[in-house]
Amino acid sequence: MTQVVLGVDLGTSSVKVSAVDRQGQIVAQQSFDYPLTQPHPGWSEQNPEDWVNGTTVAIVNLILKDGLNPADIAGISYSGQMHGLVLLDDNNQVLRPAILWNDTRTTSQTQEIAEKMSEEFVAITRNHALEGFTLPKILWVKENEPEIFKQAKMFLLPKDYLRYRMTGNLAMDYSDAAGTVALDVVHKTWSKAVQEAFDLPASFFPELIESIDFAGYISESYATFSGLHTSTKVFGGAADNAAGAVGAGLLSANMVMSSIGTSGVVAKFEDQADVDYKGDIHFFNHAIPNKFYSMGVTLAAGDANAWFKSVFGEDIPFEDWVNEAAQSLVGANGLIFTPYISGERTPYPDADIRASFTGIDRTHQRADFIRAVLEGIIFSFKDIMTIYDREGADFDTVVAIGGGAKSPLWLQIQADIFNKKVTTLVNEQGPGLGAAMLAATGLGWYDSVQDAANKIIKFGTTYYPNPEAVANYDQVYAIYQTIYAATKEISHELLTYRRQLKH
């Protein structure tokens, strides 16, 4: 059999491992689901051991069920859910469950960061400190679980812990490190100013590597566990959004990526670090050495649709559910949904805002509600794009990946709300393919990540905006923009009430 690389896509609800050959074709794929726990409102945790076990089961199935020869697996790399905090003790044992990206318990810690460092923090990290990021989680454990924190020797992010378990080596790549908001993004070093401001020793921060850097061989212990060979090379990998941008071919300044997963992301390739979004859009190091990308995040995109479907259409196939929205009109017959079921990040860094339907009357049918959910998610993406417009970013193409790229109706809704052409990928595999491309580049199969993308990525159907729909959506979006301010106070009061009930 020909040589392959494995792209490990470590997500929030599952891990997917893709075997990719030298031509960029996925020859086999296995996945494994694992649980997420929410012990309190706003909390979100996972057992890191579940990541290791799930990945191992997927790899074993690739070998046993799909017939991959371990000797033909030349390299492995990763795409990882961002921001999750894994704390290790002196023996590199996990001290507590990982606190995930969608955990919002750290409001007071984000305020502490803003008060202590203010604009200096944004200048260094290129981001505001928000609840989802890693540094506030570190400070939360330090303040609320001091006995655990005293034992903490080092922290890692989810895919970096998985890589450690597979190689025995501790490291973190730049694209994921940027999402901790403890990195000096431009100078590519851990920020001494951040470390000193919050009394965090330099030894607490892992070694930094590039996404395509060699990170070690499969260890003997993991080889015994998984069936892999110790000759297989392992590479740094990247944050899921950076890997997704690679897998989507987002390597040109005229393109942005629209990704609908559990969360939603609008990301843009940035050739230089001189653009300044004032922290209103995240600015991170890319998986491509010495390049960057910016992005805005909707905390609940596909998750908002999945929630609504689980309550009102659990037994309906996804395709039928989305297509039912075609029975409604542009603008959902005057019904608007704001997808803030888990709080929001861009452009509203507000962990306590909650979702709403606005405009309901007796004429509305289920199709209107479904369409309002689909449109509301894309309106939240439009909020992100207005920041790009404000700063003069020029782009004409949106590459759609994730759940939003599986429906022609939802793709047309994107084109009409964005008023941009929206294109799909012929074989959209997103972050997993991006991770495999990083491994292939690290092995020298390609001269660069850009070279890999040019040879592997193929664009598919393009959707163009309908001028009449664009004009109608402009009117609805103007109303949508007013809802956050109108519902913020009520949302916060209701959430306070719910928290009181829990106690």
KAFENDA-V160905 format. One record per pair of residues at least 24 apart in sequence whose C-alpha atoms are under 8 Angstrom apart, sorted by the first residue. I is the first residue (numbers start at 1). J is the second residue. D is the distance in Angstrom with one decimal. If there is no record, write none. Layout:
# KAFENDA-V160905
((I,J,D) (I,J,D))
This chain:
# KAFENDA-V160905
((1,69,7.5) (1,72,7.0) (2,72,6.6) (3,72,4.6) (3,73,6.0) (3,74,6.3) (4,72,6.1) (4,73,5.1) (4,74,6.0) (4,75,7.4) (5,73,5.6) (5,74,5.6) (5,75,4.8) (5,76,5.6) (5,77,8.0) (5,436,5.9) (5,439,6.5) (5,440,6.5) (6,73,7.1) (6,75,6.4) (6,76,4.7) (6,77,6.5) (6,435,7.9) (6,436,5.6) (6,439,7.6) (7,76,6.0) (7,77,5.4) (7,78,5.7) (7,79,7.4) (7,432,5.0) (7,433,6.1) (7,434,7.4) (7,435,4.7) (7,436,4.0) (7,437,7.8) (7,439,7.5) (8,55,7.6) (8,76,7.4) (8,77,6.2) (8,78,4.7) (8,79,6.1) (8,432,5.9) (8,435,6.6) (8,436,7.6) (9,78,5.9) (9,79,4.7) (9,80,6.1) (9,240,7.6) (9,431,6.2) (9,432,4.8) (9,435,7.3) (10,51,7.3) (10,78,7.3) (10,79,6.0) (10,80,4.8) (10,81,6.1) (10,158,7.8) (10,159,6.5) (11,80,6.3) (11,81,5.3) (12,36,7.7) (12,81,6.3) (14,54,7.7) (15,51,7.2) (15,54,6.5) (15,55,6.2) (15,58,7.9) (16,55,7.6) (16,58,7.3) (16,432,7.2) (17,55,7.3) (17,58,6.4) (17,59,7.0) (17,432,7.0) (18,432,6.4) (18,433,7.2) (18,436,7.5) (19,436,7.7) (20,433,7.7) (20,436,6.6) (22,440,7.6) (22,445,7.1) (23,455,7.9) (23,456,6.9) (24,437,7.8) (24,455,7.9) (24,456,5.3) (28,62,6.9) (28,66,6.5) (29,62,6.9) (30,58,5.1) (30,59,7.3) (30,61,6.8) (30,62,6.4) (31,55,7.8) (31,58,5.4) (32,57,7.2) (32,58,6.2) (41,499,7.2) (42,103,5.7) (42,104,5.1) (42,105,5.9) (42,342,7.6) (43,99,7.8) (43,102,7.8) (43,103,4.7) (43,104,6.2) (43,105,6.1) (44,99,6.2) (44,100,5.7) (44,101,7.9) (44,102,6.3) (44,103,4.7) (44,104,8.0) (45,97,6.0) (45,98,5.4) (45,99,4.8) (45,100,5.6) (45,103,7.5) (46,97,5.6) (46,98,5.2) (46,99,6.9) (46,100,7.2) (47,97,5.0) (47,98,6.2) (48,86,7.7) (48,94,7.8) (48,97,6.9) (48,98,6.4) (48,158,7.3) (48,161,7.7) (48,162,8.0) (51,162,6.8) (52,162,5.9) (52,165,7.3) (56,225,7.7) (56,226,5.7) (57,226,7.8) (59,226,6.8) (60,226,5.9) (60,227,6.7) (63,227,7.8) (70,227,6.9) (70,228,5.2) (70,229,6.0) (71,228,7.7) (71,229,6.4) (71,231,8.0) (71,232,7.9) (73,228,7.9) (73,232,6.3) (74,231,7.7) (74,232,5.1) (74,233,6.3) (74,443,7.9) (75,232,5.4) (75,233,4.6) (75,234,5.6) (75,235,7.4) (75,439,5.7) (75,440,7.1) (75,443,7.1) (76,232,7.4) (76,233,6.4) (76,234,4.8) (76,235,6.2) (76,436,6.9) (76,439,5.6) (77,234,5.9) (77,235,5.0) (77,236,6.3) (77,237,4.9) (77,435,5.3) (77,436,6.0) (77,438,6.5) (77,439,5.1) (78,159,6.6) (78,235,7.7) (78,236,7.1) (78,237,4.3) (78,238,6.2) (78,432,7.4) (78,435,4.9) (78,436,7.4) (79,159,7.0) (79,237,5.8) (79,238,5.1) (79,239,5.6) (79,240,4.7) (79,243,5.7) (79,244,7.9) (79,431,5.8) (79,432,6.3) (79,434,7.5) (79,435,5.4) (80,158,6.4) (80,159,4.8) (80,237,7.9) (80,238,6.5) (80,239,5.1) (80,240,4.8) (81,158,6.6) (81,159,7.2) (81,239,6.4) (81,240,5.5) (82,157,7.1) (82,158,7.4) (82,176,6.4) (82,179,6.7) (82,239,5.7) (82,240,6.6) (83,132,6.7) (83,133,5.1) (83,134,4.9) (83,157,6.4) (83,158,8.0) (83,176,7.4) (83,179,5.8) (83,180,5.8) (84,133,7.7) (84,134,6.3) (84,157,5.4) (84,158,6.0) (85,134,6.0) (85,137,6.8) (85,138,7.3) (85,155,6.7) (85,156,6.4) (85,157,5.6) (85,158,7.3) (86,155,5.5) (86,156,5.1) (86,157,5.9) (86,158,6.8) (86,161,7.4) (87,152,5.9) (87,153,7.6) (87,154,6.1) (87,155,4.6) (87,156,6.6) (88,151,7.9) (88,152,5.5) (88,153,5.8) (88,154,5.4) (88,155,6.0) (88,156,7.8) (89,151,5.5) (89,152,4.7) (89,153,4.9) (89,154,6.9) (90,151,7.4) (90,152,7.2) (90,153,5.5) (92,153,7.8) (95,148,6.7) (95,151,7.8) (95,152,7.3) (96,148,7.8) (98,158,8.0) (99,137,7.2) (100,132,7.5) (101,132,4.7) (101,133,6.5) (101,134,7.8) (102,132,5.7) (102,299,7.2) (102,342,7.7) (103,131,7.1) (103,132,6.0) (104,131,5.2) (104,132,6.2) (104,351,5.9) (105,131,6.9) (106,131,5.2) (106,132,8.0) (106,136,5.9) (106,137,6.4) (106,140,6.3) (107,131,5.8) (107,351,7.5) (109,136,5.3) (109,137,7.8) (109,139,6.4) (109,140,6.4) (110,136,5.8) (116,197,7.3) (117,197,7.7) (121,194,7.7) (122,278,7.3) (122,279,6.2) (124,183,7.4) (124,184,5.0) (124,185,6.7) (124,186,7.8) (124,191,7.5) (125,178,7.2) (125,181,5.5) (125,182,6.5) (125,183,5.7) (125,184,5.2) (125,185,5.6) (126,185,6.9) (126,278,7.3) (126,279,5.7) (126,282,7.0) (126,283,5.7) (126,284,7.6) (127,181,6.9) (127,278,7.6) (127,279,4.4) (127,280,7.4) (127,281,7.4) (127,282,5.5) (127,283,6.5) (128,181,8.0) (128,279,5.4) (128,280,7.5) (129,181,6.7) (130,345,7.7) (130,349,6.7) (131,351,7.1) (133,179,6.3) (133,180,5.5) (133,181,6.7) (134,179,7.1) (134,180,4.4) (134,181,6.9) (135,180,5.6) (135,181,6.1) (135,182,6.4) (139,198,7.9) (152,204,7.9) (153,203,7.5) (153,204,5.7) (154,203,7.0) (154,204,4.2) (154,205,6.0) (154,206,6.8) (155,204,6.4) (155,205,6.5) (155,206,7.2) (156,206,7.2) (163,234,7.9) (165,222,7.3) (166,218,5.7) (166,219,6.1) (166,222,5.5) (167,215,7.8) (167,216,5.8) (167,217,5.7) (167,218,4.8) (167,219,4.8) (167,222,7.4) (167,234,7.6) (168,219,6.4) (169,215,7.2) (169,216,6.8) (170,206,6.6) (170,207,7.1) (171,206,5.3) (171,207,4.8) (171,208,5.9) (171,209,6.8) (171,215,7.7) (171,236,7.9) (172,206,6.2) (172,207,6.2) (172,208,5.1) (172,209,6.1) (172,236,7.2) (173,208,5.5) (173,209,4.7) (173,210,5.2) (173,211,5.5) (173,236,5.9) (173,237,6.8) (173,238,6.4) (174,208,6.3) (174,209,6.3) (174,210,6.0) (174,211,7.1) (174,238,7.8) (174,285,6.0) (174,286,7.4) (174,287,7.5) (175,211,7.5) (175,238,5.8) (175,239,5.7) (175,242,6.7) (175,284,6.2) (175,285,4.7) (175,286,5.2) (175,287,5.7) (176,238,6.0) (176,239,4.7) (177,208,7.8) (178,284,5.4) (178,285,6.2) (179,284,6.9) (185,284,6.7) (185,285,6.4) (186,273,6.6) (209,236,6.7) (210,236,6.3) (210,237,8.0) (210,287,7.2) (210,289,6.5) (211,235,6.8) (211,236,4.5) (211,237,4.6) (211,238,5.5) (211,287,5.3) (211,288,7.2) (211,289,7.6) (211,438,6.8) (212,236,5.8) (212,237,6.6) (212,287,7.6) (212,288,7.9) (212,438,5.4) (212,439,6.5) (212,441,6.6) (212,442,4.9) (213,442,6.2) (214,442,6.8) (234,439,7.4) (235,438,7.5) (235,439,5.9) (235,442,6.8) (237,287,7.6) (237,435,6.1) (237,438,6.6) (237,439,7.7) (238,287,5.8) (238,435,7.1) (239,287,7.8) (240,431,5.7) (241,265,7.8) (241,267,7.8) (241,431,7.1) (242,286,5.8) (242,287,5.7) (242,293,7.6) (242,431,7.8) (243,287,6.6) (243,430,7.4) (243,431,4.7) (243,432,7.4) (243,433,7.9) (243,434,4.7) (243,435,5.8) (244,430,4.7) (244,431,3.8) (244,432,7.5) (244,433,7.8) (244,434,5.8) (245,430,7.5) (245,431,7.4) (245,434,7.4) (246,287,7.6) (246,430,7.9) (246,431,7.5) (246,434,5.0) (246,437,7.9) (246,449,7.6) (246,453,7.0) (247,428,7.9) (247,429,6.9) (247,430,4.8) (247,431,5.7) (247,432,7.4) (247,433,5.2) (247,434,3.9) (247,435,7.6) (247,437,7.6) (247,453,7.3) (247,457,7.4) (248,399,7.1) (248,401,7.4) (248,425,7.2) (248,428,7.3) (248,430,5.9) (248,434,7.6) (248,457,7.0) (249,453,5.6) (249,454,7.5) (249,457,6.0) (250,399,7.7) (251,450,7.0) (253,394,7.8) (253,395,6.9) (254,394,6.3) (254,395,4.0) (254,396,5.9) (254,397,6.6) (255,395,5.4) (255,396,6.4) (255,397,4.9) (255,398,5.8) (255,399,7.1) (256,395,7.1) (256,397,6.5) (256,398,5.0) (256,399,6.2) (257,398,5.5) (257,399,4.7) (257,400,5.9) (257,401,7.4) (258,381,7.9) (258,398,6.4) (258,399,6.0) (258,400,4.7) (258,401,6.2) (259,400,6.0) (259,401,4.9) (259,402,5.4) (259,403,7.7) (259,404,7.2) (260,301,6.0) (260,302,5.6) (260,401,6.6) (260,402,4.8) (260,403,5.3) (260,404,5.5) (260,405,8.0) (261,301,6.6) (261,302,5.1) (261,303,7.3) (261,402,5.6) (261,403,6.2) (262,299,7.7) (262,300,6.1) (262,301,5.9) (262,302,4.8) (262,303,4.6) (263,297,7.1) (263,298,5.8) (263,299,4.7) (263,300,4.6) (263,301,4.8) (263,302,6.2) (263,303,6.5) (264,297,5.6) (264,298,4.8) (264,299,6.4) (264,300,6.5) (264,301,4.9) (264,302,7.1) (264,381,7.6) (265,295,6.6) (265,296,5.8) (265,297,4.7) (265,298,6.3) (265,381,7.5) (266,295,5.4) (266,296,5.4) (266,297,6.6) (266,381,6.6) (266,384,7.0) (266,385,7.7) (267,293,6.7) (267,294,5.5) (267,295,4.1) (267,296,6.6) (268,293,5.5) (268,294,5.2) (268,295,6.2) (269,293,4.5) (269,294,6.6) (270,294,6.7) (277,387,7.9) (277,391,7.0) (280,346,7.3) (280,347,6.7) (280,387,7.6) (281,346,7.1) (281,347,7.7) (281,384,7.7) (281,387,7.5) (288,449,6.4) (296,345,7.7) (296,346,5.5) (296,347,7.5) (296,381,8.0) (296,384,5.7) (297,345,5.9) (297,346,5.4) (297,381,7.9) (297,384,7.7) (298,344,6.1) (298,345,6.0) (298,346,6.1) (298,377,7.9) (298,380,6.6) (298,381,7.0) (299,340,7.3) (299,342,6.3) (299,343,6.7) (299,344,5.4) (299,345,6.2) (300,339,6.2) (300,340,6.5) (300,341,6.4) (300,342,6.2) (300,343,7.9) (300,344,7.7) (301,339,6.9) (301,377,5.6) (302,403,6.7) (302,404,7.9) (304,339,6.0) (304,340,7.9) (304,341,6.6) (304,373,7.5) (304,377,7.8) (305,373,6.4) (305,374,7.1) (319,407,7.1) (321,370,7.7) (322,370,7.1) (322,371,7.8) (322,407,7.3) (322,409,7.6) (322,410,7.7) (323,407,7.9) (323,409,6.9) (324,367,5.5) (324,370,7.4) (325,367,4.7) (325,368,6.4) (325,369,7.9) (325,370,5.5) (325,371,4.6) (326,367,7.4) (326,371,7.5) (326,409,7.2) (327,367,6.0) (327,368,7.7) (328,367,5.6) (328,368,5.2) (328,371,6.8) (329,368,7.6) (330,469,6.7) (330,472,7.1) (330,473,7.1) (331,371,7.9) (331,372,7.1) (331,375,7.5) (331,472,7.3) (331,473,6.5) (331,476,6.3) (332,368,4.9) (332,369,7.1) (332,371,5.6) (332,372,5.3) (332,375,8.0) (333,364,7.4) (333,368,6.4) (334,359,6.2) (334,360,8.0) (335,359,5.0) (335,360,6.1) (335,364,8.0) (335,368,7.0) (335,369,7.2) (335,372,6.0) (336,372,5.4) (336,373,7.7) (336,375,7.9) (336,376,6.5) (336,480,6.9) (337,372,5.4) (337,373,5.5) (337,375,7.6) (337,376,5.0) (338,373,7.7) (338,376,5.4) (338,377,7.3) (338,380,7.6) (338,480,7.7) (338,483,7.8) (339,373,7.3) (339,376,6.2) (339,377,6.0) (339,380,7.5) (346,383,7.5) (346,384,6.4) (347,383,6.5) (347,384,6.3) (352,491,6.9) (352,492,5.6) (352,495,6.9) (353,484,8.0) (353,487,7.9) (353,488,5.8) (353,491,5.4) (353,492,6.2) (354,488,7.8) (354,491,5.5) (354,492,7.8) (374,410,7.0) (375,413,7.0) (378,413,7.8) (378,414,6.3) (378,417,7.2) (379,417,7.1) (379,477,6.6) (379,480,7.5) (382,417,7.2) (382,418,6.3) (383,481,7.9) (396,420,5.9) (396,421,6.7) (397,421,5.3) (397,422,5.9) (397,423,7.2) (398,422,4.7) (398,423,6.2) (399,423,5.0) (399,424,5.9) (399,425,7.7) (400,424,5.5) (400,425,7.8) (401,425,7.6) (401,428,6.7) (401,430,6.8) (402,428,8.0) (402,430,7.4) (411,463,6.9) (412,463,6.0) (412,464,7.3) (412,465,7.2) (415,463,6.3) (415,464,5.8) (415,465,4.8) (415,466,7.8) (416,464,7.6) (416,465,4.5) (416,466,5.9) (416,467,7.6) (416,469,5.9) (416,470,4.9) (416,473,7.2) (417,465,8.0) (417,469,7.9) (417,470,6.0) (417,473,5.9) (417,474,7.3) (418,465,8.0) (419,465,5.4) (419,470,6.2) (420,464,6.8) (420,465,6.2) (421,462,6.7) (421,463,5.6) (421,464,4.6) (421,465,6.3) (422,462,5.6) (422,463,5.1) (422,464,6.5) (423,459,6.9) (423,460,6.5) (423,461,5.8) (423,462,4.2) (423,463,6.2) (424,459,5.9) (424,460,5.0) (424,461,5.6) (424,462,6.4) (425,457,7.5) (425,458,6.0) (425,459,4.3) (425,460,4.7) (425,461,7.5) (426,457,8.0) (426,458,5.6) (426,459,5.5) (426,460,4.7) (426,461,7.9) (427,458,7.5))
